[in-house]
Amino acid sequence: MLTCVIRYHIDPTKKDAFVHYARNWAEAIPRCGADLVGYYAPHEGSTTLAYGIYNLESLAAYEAYRERLAADPLGRENYAFAQTEKFLLREDRTFLKKVTLP
C-alpha cells in the first residue's frame, strides 16, 4: 500500500476556491479507484499550505487511477476549474509507504 501526499501551495486569498476543488475531489477520487484519506485546507498558522492524501495499492494502480481521473467528467471539470481560478501556486506529490504495524 502506498500513500500519496499532495502538498499544495495556494493563494491565501482564494481559500474558498481550494475548498470547492477539494470537495469535488472527494467525489471523483474514490470513484476513480483511490482510497481518499482527505483534503485539508489552511485553518491556523500557514495560510498557504493545503494537503490531499489518498492510498493506492501500487505505482501501477496509481497510473491506472490517474488515467481514469483524467477521463472522469468531474475530474476534467476540476482540472479546468483550477486552471481558470489560478488558486494553486504549486503542487508537490510524495509517495510514502507505511512502515509501522497497523
GUPARO-25527 format. One record per residue: residue in three letters; x, y, z of N, C-alpha, C, O in turn. Coordinates in steps of 0.1 Angstrom, whole numbers. Layout:
% GUPARO-25527
  marfi   n_px   n_py   n_pz  ca_px  ca_py  ca_pz   c_px   c_py   c_pz   o_px   o_py   o_pz
    Ala      X      Y      Z      X      Y      Z      X      Y      Z      X      Y      Z
...
This chain:
% GUPARO-25527
  marfi   n_px   n_py   n_pz  ca_px  ca_py  ca_pz   c_px   c_py   c_pz   o_px   o_py   o_pz
    Met      8    -12      0      0      0      0      9     12      0     18     13      8
    Leu      6     22     -9     13     35     -9      3     46     -5     -9     45     -8
    Thr      8     56      1      1     68      4      7     79     -4     19     82     -3
    Cys     -2     86    -11      2     98    -19     -2    110    -11    -14    112     -7
    Val      8    119     -8      5    131     -1      8    142    -10     19    144    -15
    Ile     -2    150    -13      0    162    -22      0    174    -13     -9    177     -6
    Arg     11    181    -14     12    194     -7     10    205    -17     17    206    -27
    Tyr      0    213    -14     -4    224    -23      0    237    -17     -1    239     -5
    His      6    246    -25      8    260    -21     -3    267    -28     -4    268    -40
    Ile    -12    274    -20    -24    280    -25    -23    295    -23    -16    300    -14
    Asp    -30    302    -32    -32    317    -30    -41    319    -17    -52    314    -17
    Pro    -36    325     -7    -44    326      5    -57    334      4    -66    333     12
    Thr    -58    342     -7    -70    350     -9    -80    341    -16    -92    346    -18
    Lys    -77    329    -20    -86    320    -28    -88    307    -21    -90    297    -27
    Lys    -88    307     -7    -90    295      0   -104    289     -3   -105    276     -4
    Asp   -114    297     -5   -127    291     -8   -127    283    -21   -134    273    -23
    Ala   -119    288    -31   -118    281    -43   -111    267    -41   -115    257    -47
    Phe   -101    267    -32    -95    254    -29   -105    245    -22   -105    233    -25
    Val   -113    250    -13   -123    242     -6   -132    236    -17   -136    224    -15
    His   -137    243    -26   -146    238    -37   -139    227    -44   -145    217    -47
    Tyr   -126    229    -48   -118    220    -55   -117    207    -47   -118    196    -53
    Ala   -114    208    -35   -112    196    -26   -125    188    -25   -125    176    -25
    Arg   -136    195    -24   -149    188    -23   -152    180    -36   -158    169    -35
    Asn   -149    186    -47   -150    179    -60   -142    166    -60   -146    155    -64
    Trp   -129    167    -55   -121    155    -55   -126    145    -45   -124    133    -48
    Ala   -133    149    -35   -138    139    -25   -149    130    -32   -151    119    -27
    Glu   -155    135    -43   -164    126    -50   -157    119    -61   -159    107    -63
    Ala   -148    125    -68   -142    119    -80   -131    109    -77   -130     98    -83
    Ile   -123    112    -67   -111    103    -63   -116     89    -60   -110     79    -66
    Pro   -125     87    -50   -129     73    -47   -136     66    -59   -134     54    -61
    Arg   -143     74    -67   -150     68    -79   -139     63    -89   -142     53    -96
    Cys   -128     69    -89   -117     65    -99   -107     55    -94    -98     51   -101
    Gly   -109     51    -81   -101     39    -76    -91     42    -65    -84     32    -62
    Ala    -91     54    -60    -81     56    -48    -89     57    -35   -101     60    -35
    Asp    -83     53    -24    -89     54    -11    -85     68     -5    -74     70      0
    Leu    -95     77     -6    -92     91     -1    -92     91     14   -102     88     20
    Val    -81     96     19    -80     99     34    -87    112     36    -95    114     45
    Gly    -83    123     28    -90    136     30    -82    147     23    -70    145     19
    Tyr    -88    158     23    -82    171     18    -82    180     30    -92    180     38
    Tyr    -72    188     32    -70    196     43    -67    211     39    -57    213     32
    Ala    -75    220     43    -73    234     39    -67    241     51    -68    237     63
    Pro    -60    252     49    -54    260     60    -65    265     70    -76    268     66
    His    -61    264     83    -70    269     93    -63    279    102    -68    290    105
    Glu    -52    274    108    -44    283    117    -29    281    113    -25    271    108
    Gly    -22    292    115     -8    291    111     -6    295     97    -11    306     93
    Ser      0    287     89      2    290     75    -11    291     67    -20    283     70
    Thr    -12    301     59    -24    303     51    -22    299     37    -31    300     29
    Thr    -11    293     34     -8    290     20     -6    275     18     -5    270      6
    Leu     -5    267     28     -3    252     27    -16    245     29    -24    247     38
    Ala    -19    235     19    -30    226     20    -26    212     16    -15    211      9
    Tyr    -33    202     19    -29    188     16    -41    180     11    -52    182     14
    Gly    -37    171      2    -46    160     -2    -39    147      0    -27    145     -3
    Ile    -46    137      6    -39    124     10    -49    113      6    -60    113      9
    Tyr    -43    103     -2    -50     91     -6    -41     79     -7    -29     81     -8
    Asn    -47     67     -6    -40     55     -6    -43     47    -19    -54     48    -25
    Leu    -32     40    -24    -33     32    -36    -25     19    -33    -16     19    -25
    Glu    -28      9    -41    -21     -4    -39     -6     -4    -44      2    -10    -38
    Ser     -4      4    -55     10      4    -61     11     15    -70      1     23    -73
    Leu     23     17    -75     25     28    -85     18     24    -98     13     33   -105
    Ala     17     11   -102      9      7   -113     -6     11   -111    -13     16   -121
    Ala    -11      9    -99    -25     13    -96    -27     28    -97    -37     33   -101
    Tyr    -16     35    -93    -17     50    -94    -18     54   -108    -26     63   -112
    Glu    -10     48   -117    -11     52   -131    -24     49   -137    -30     58   -145
    Ala    -30     38   -134    -44     35   -139    -54     44   -133    -63     49   -140
    Tyr    -53     48   -121    -62     57   -114    -61     71   -121    -71     77   -123
    Arg    -49     76   -124    -47     89   -130    -54     89   -144    -59     99   -148
    Glu    -53     78   -151    -60     78   -164    -75     79   -162    -82     86   -170
    Arg    -80     71   -152    -95     72   -150    -99     86   -145   -109     91   -150
    Leu    -91     92   -137    -94    105   -132    -94    116   -143   -102    125   -144
    Ala    -84    114   -153    -83    124   -164    -95    122   -173    -99    132   -180
    Ala   -101    110   -174   -113    108   -182   -126    110   -175   -136    111   -182
    Asp   -126    112   -162   -138    114   -154   -143    128   -157   -136    138   -156
    Pro   -156    130   -159   -162    143   -162   -159    153   -151   -155    164   -153
    Leu   -161    149   -138   -158    158   -127   -143    161   -126   -139    172   -122
    Gly   -135    151   -128   -121    152   -128   -116    163   -138   -108    172   -135
    Arg   -121    162   -150   -118    171   -161   -123    185   -157   -115    195   -159
    Glu   -135    186   -152   -140    199   -148   -132    205   -136   -130    217   -136
    Asn   -127    197   -127   -120    202   -116   -106    207   -120   -101    217   -116
    Tyr    -99    199   -130    -87    204   -135    -88    218   -142    -80    227   -140
    Ala    -99    219   -150   -102    232   -157   -105    243   -147   -100    254   -149
    Phe   -112    240   -136   -115    250   -126   -102    255   -120   -101    267   -118
    Ala    -93    246   -116    -80    251   -111    -72    259   -120    -66    269   -116
    Gln    -72    256   -133    -65    264   -143    -72    278   -145    -64    288   -146
    Thr    -85    278   -145    -92    291   -146    -90    300   -134    -87    312   -135
    Glu    -92    294   -122    -92    302   -110    -78    306   -105    -76    315    -97
    Lys    -68    298   -109    -54    300   -105    -51    302    -90    -44    310    -86
    Phe    -58    293    -82    -55    293    -68    -44    284    -64    -39    285    -53
    Leu    -40    275    -72    -29    266    -70    -16    272    -75    -15    274    -87
    Leu     -7    275    -66      5    281    -70     16    270    -72     25    272    -80
    Arg     15    259    -65     24    248    -67     18    235    -61     11    236    -51
    Glu     22    224    -66     18    211    -61     31    202    -60     39    202    -69
    Asp     32    195    -49     43    185    -47     37    172    -43     29    172    -33
    Arg     40    161    -50     35    148    -47     46    140    -41     57    139    -46
    Thr     43    133    -30     52    124    -24     45    111    -21     33    111    -17
    Phe     52    100    -24     46     87    -22     53     81    -10     65     80    -10
    Leu     45     77      0     51     71     12     45     57     14     35     53     10
    Lys     54     49     21     50     35     24     50     34     39     60     37     46
    Lys     39     29     45     38     27     59     47     17     64     48      6     58
    Val     55     20     74     65     10     79     61      5     93     67     -5     98
    Thr     51     11    100     47      6    113     36     -4    111     30     -5    101
    Leu     34    -12    122     23    -22    121     10    -15    122      8     -4    127
    Pro     -1    -21    116    -14    -15    116    -20    -12    130    -31     -7    131
